[in-house]
């Protein structure tokens, strides 16, 4: 979409030009700059259509066949369809597709399986974990007691670089702290997370096991990450990252926990479900069940690897020595010891490259400043970019940060970014309409 004025929003929102303008500007931003935030993606137009459908008008507290309002005959079919498709895609016995977000899904699982004050063993936030894995900033840490595991120290051995989950530490903490629940999963970790060691450790101390698949859900569906379904007691996920669906969450579990999980979501935490989003989740689950999506997932991993290699060649250190998923986590200090993640994010924004600052393991800088960047390949892979383009992007990032004080150099990078994005528009069917 060449400019905000060329967007269809002027027609769709003829009576609200202010919102039409903002939507057009955001559509232009997404199509003219590189989207490298690891938790973002471009949905299909089918997902967009379902998200903006008449289902937003219906109140549907409860579950199919057990609603508190009338007129839910069609809504029941929509939600049942989404649940069946989720179960079929991931091989689960039961799916709850109502959580508004991954954080809600995690909170519901804690509420369903634990009493207040129970101990949870989860990943440290500054080593790659999520806010709901026990951060003091999250309500979860006010209700339950969290004990945190982390990653191993870095090494000088390129074949064993360290900074991977330390399962000896996980096992030792589990034996000492006797958690009621062990959580696997991360928000900034570039390696595959094998669910089996967690299952074995959980069994050894009589704990439940939750796998938070918010980030790798699409890679699991695409067969390039081992599935935790059937290994973990419960799997939570988001539908908007690598799964390429609408913003929202879901919970997968066995039939034995279906009732207690459903009760924790509603009425435990949420009121009426967003059935327009549930319909969009159903669309995404169907899209993710195709051979085309499996090829997409493979390309996401290949693209992250190419981007990581290019950035390493520019002088950045890759945390854990590389990537096995959609993420690349950079330590900026080997590139420039004075460069912070905050400054790097702001400079790259000026250059038309969208990413986010991120802490790295044992980061000496505070979370709002950081020594790292987190990059993801999922969105631009959706737009059609391949490994050649990812290597080019790595060079553009290096050039922009190396010349960050030169406005002319940043303008030239932004121009090249614009040319690259012009060849790979995320919504070509909307261009010029």
N, C-alpha and C positions, 0 to 999 in steps of 0.2 A: 504494500500500500504506500504510494509515493508521498502522500502528504495528508495531514488531518482533513483537509478540505475534500479529499477524494474518497473519504470513508463513507460507508453506508449509514453511519450513525445519524448523519444529518436528516436522512429520510426516516429512519426508524424512530428518532426522537425529535420530530419536527417541532413539537410543542415545548421542548426543553433544550434550547440551543446550548446552554451552559454545560449540561451533562454530555450532550452530543459532542461538544468540543473536547471535553476531557477524555471521553472514550476514544475519540479519533486520535488525540495526541498520544494516548497510551498505546493504541494499536500501531501508530507510526514508530514509537520508541521501540516496541518489541520487534518490529520488522526491519529496523535500520541500525540496531546495535546488537552486539553479541550477548546472548543470555547464557551465562556460565555459572549461575547459582545452582548448586547441586540439588536443592530441594524444589526446583521449578521445572516445568515442562510446558509444551504446547499441546493442548487437547485437540482432538478432532473437531470439525464443525458439527458432527453429530452429537458429541458431548456438549458443545456450546448450546445447541438447539434444545436438548433435553433440560439443561440447567436453566434455560430461560423460558420454560414451558408453562402451561396453565396449571401444572401440578403444584406450583408455588401457592396457589389459592386455597389448597385443601388442608384442613386440620386433621391429623390422623394419630392422635395419642394412642399408644398401645401397639399391638402387633397384628399381622393378618389374622382375621377371624376373631380378634379380641380387641376391638377398638372402643373408645369411649365416645365416639361421635358417629352419626349416621353418614350415609353417602360415600362409604369407602370401598365399594365393590371393585372399582377400577384400581384404586390405590393398593388394595390388597394384592391384586394381580401384579402390579408393578414391583412391590417389595418382595413378593415371593419369587418373581423372576430374577431380581437382583441377588437374592439369597441362593437360589439354585445355581446361577451362573458363577457366583463366588465359590461355592462348594465344588462345582465341577472344575473350575480353573485351578484351584489349589489342592483338590483332593481332600477336602475337609468334610466332617460330618455335619457341622452346623456353622452358620454364619450370621452375625448380627451386622447389618449394614447401616444402622442408624447413627453411629457416633459422628458428631460434627467435625471432629479432628482426631489426630493421633493421640494428642494429650488427653482428650476425653476418653478414648478407648483404654489407655493405660490406667487412668484413674478408675474407670469402671471395673477393670480386672482386679486392681488392688482392693476395691470396696467389696467385690464379690468373694474374694478368696482369703481376706485377712481381717483381723480385728485391729482397731486402733492400737498403736504401740508395737505391733509385730515388726520383726526385723526383715528387711529386704536387702539382698546383696546385688548391687548393680554397678555399672561402669561410672567412673569419675567423669564429671563434666569436662574438666580440663584435659582429660585424656581421650575425649571423643564421645562421652555419654550425652544424654539428653536431660533437659531441665526436669522432666518427670522421673528421672532416675535418681532423684534425691537432692537436687540443688536446693540450697536454702531459699532461693527465690521462688520456689514452687510450693504450692499448698501441700504437695505430697510429703514434704519433709516435716510439715507440722503435724501430720497425722500418724505417720509411720516412722520407724527408726531405720535409717539407711546406713549400710556399711558399703564402702566403695573399693572395687578393685581397679587396676589400671593396666598399662602396657609395660613391657619390659624396657630397660634402658637402651638407648642407642649404642651401637658398636661401630668399630672401624672396619669391620669385615663386610665387604659388599655382598657376600653370599648369605650372610646372616645379619642384616642391618639392625635388628631389634625393633622396638616400638610396635610390637604386636601383643595381643592379649596374653597376659602371663597366667596360664592355667594353673601353674603351681601356686601362685598367689591366690587365685580363685578358690582352689581346693583347701588351702590352709585357712583362709578366712571363713569358708563354709564350715570347716570342722570346729573352729574356735567360736564363731558367732551363732551357729545353728539357725540360719535364717529360715523363715517360713516360705519365702519365695526368692528364687534367683532369676535375675533379668539379664538376658543377652540382647545385643543390639546397640546401635550407636547413631550419632548424627554427624560425626566427623572422623571416619575411620576408613582407610582406603583398601582394606583387605577383606577377603571373604571371612565370614564368621561361621565356623563349623558348629552346628547345634549339638553334635554328639558328646563332646567333652562336658558341656554344660549339663546335659541330661544325666551323664554318669555321676557328676559331682552332686547334682540335686538328689539323685536316688541314694547316694551314700549318706546323706544327712536327713533324708525324709522331707525334702523341700519340694514345693511346686516349682515349675519352670515356665517362665514367660519369655517368648522370643518377640522382641519389638522389631518388626520388619518394615518399619516406616520407609526407610531408604531403599532397601533391596527388593521390595515387593515385586516390581516389574521384572527384575532380573531373575527372581525365583520363578515367576510365571513364564518367563522366557527360557528357562532351563540353564542359565549360566551362573546360578548361585544355588547351593544345596538347599532343599526345602526343609524348613523346621516343622511343617505340618505333619502330625503323627509322631513327632519326636518331642516337641514341647507340649505342655498341657494346654497352653493358650498361645495364639499368635495374634498380635495386633499389627495393623498396617495403616498407612495412608494411601489414598487413591490418586494423589496428585503429583507424586514425584516420578519415579521410574515407571510406575504403572500407567501414567499418561491420562489419568481421568480427572474428574472434578475435584475441587478441594473438599476433603472429607476423610473419614476413617472407617475402619471395619475391624471386626474381631472374629477369629476362626477358632473353633474348639471342638471337642468331642461331644457326643450326645449327653454324656454324663454331667457336663458343666453347662449345658445350653440354658437351662432354666435360671440358674443363679446368675449367669452372665447377662442374660436378657433383663432380669429384674434389676441388676445394677445400672444398666444403661437407662431403662425406663421402668419404673418411675424414680429410680435411685438418683440419677444425675441430670437427665434431660427431660424436657416436655415433648411437644410435638416434633416429630421428625421432619426433616427437610426433604419431602418426597420428590421434589424436582431434582434435587441432588442425588437421591437414591436412584431415580431413573437414569441419570447420567452415569452413576456407578455401574448400573446394569449394562449400559452401552460400552463402557470401558472394559468390563470383564469379558464381554463378547469379543471386543477388538483384541484383547490380550490373549485370547485362546487360539489365534490363527498362526499359521506358519510364518506369515509376514511379520508378526510381532516377535517371534523367536529370532528371526533374522535381525530385527531391530535391536533386540537385547544383546545379541552378539556384537553388533556394530557399536553399541554404547560402550562396551568394555574395550573393544579395539581402539575406539576413538580416545578414551581416557588414557589408554596406554601410550598412544602417539602423542597426545598433549603432554603427558608427563615426561616422555623422552625429550621432547623439544624444549621443555622448560629446564630440565636437567642440563641440557646442552647450553642453555643461556646462563647457567651458574647458580640456579636455585637448588636447594636440597629438598628432595622429596621425603617427607616423613614416612618412615617404615621402608624406605628405599624404592618405592614404586606403588603400583595400584593393581587391584584385581577386580574392581567394580567400576562405578561411574564417577568416582571421586578422585581428585588429586589434591593432596594437602601439602602446601608449600611452607618451608621454613625460609623466610626472607633473609636471614642473617648472613648466609653464605654469599648471597648476591650483593647485599649492601647492609652492613651491620647497623646503620643508622635508619634504615627504612622500616617503618612500622606497617602493620596490616591496615591500620586506619588510613594512613597516607596513601598506601598502595591502592586501596579500594577507591579513594577519592580521585586519584590520578587516573586510574583506569576508567572510571566513570566519564571523565573528561575526554578520554580517548574512545569512548563508545563501547567499552568492554565492561559488562556488569558481572560482578562477583561479590564475595563477602569476606571481610576480615575474619579471622578465626584463631582461637588459641591453639597452640601446639603443645604436646606433652611437656610439662614442667616449664611452661612459658614464663619468663621473668617479667613480662609486661602484663598490665591489667587487661581484663576481658574487653574493655571498650577500645583498647589500643592494639594489643596483640603483636606477636612476631610472625604471624602466619596469614595465609590466604587459603580459602577453600574454593575449589573449582569443580564444576561438574559438566559432563558431556551429554546428558540426556536430552536437553532441549534442542541443541543445535544438531544432534543426530536426528531428531524428529524432523527438523527442517531440511534434512538431506545431506548434511555435511559428512565427509568421510575422513580418513586418516590424513590425506594430503592437506585438507583444510585445517585440521587440528594442529598439524605441524606448523602451518602458516600462522595460526593463532598464537602458538607458543612464542614464535619470533616477534610478533606484534606486541605481546605482553612485555617481553624483555626489552624491546626498543622503547616502549612508552615509559617504563619505570627507569630505564637508564637515562632517559632524556626528560625526566619529569619536570625540570625547571624551565624547559624550552617550550613555550606555547605554540610556536610554529611546528615543532616536531610532533607535538600531541595532535595538532590539527591534521597533519599529514597521516598520522596513524588512524585518526578517526575517518578520514576520507577513504583510506584503504579498507577499513572495517565496513564502511557503508557500501563499497563496491562488492565486497565479499557477501554481505548480507543480501544485497540486491540480487545475487545469483541464487540465493537459497531462502526465498520468502516463506515464512511459516504458514501463511494463509493465501496462497496464490489465487484461490477461488474468490477472494474478496478484493483483490487488487483492481483498482480503477472502477469499482462499482459505485 
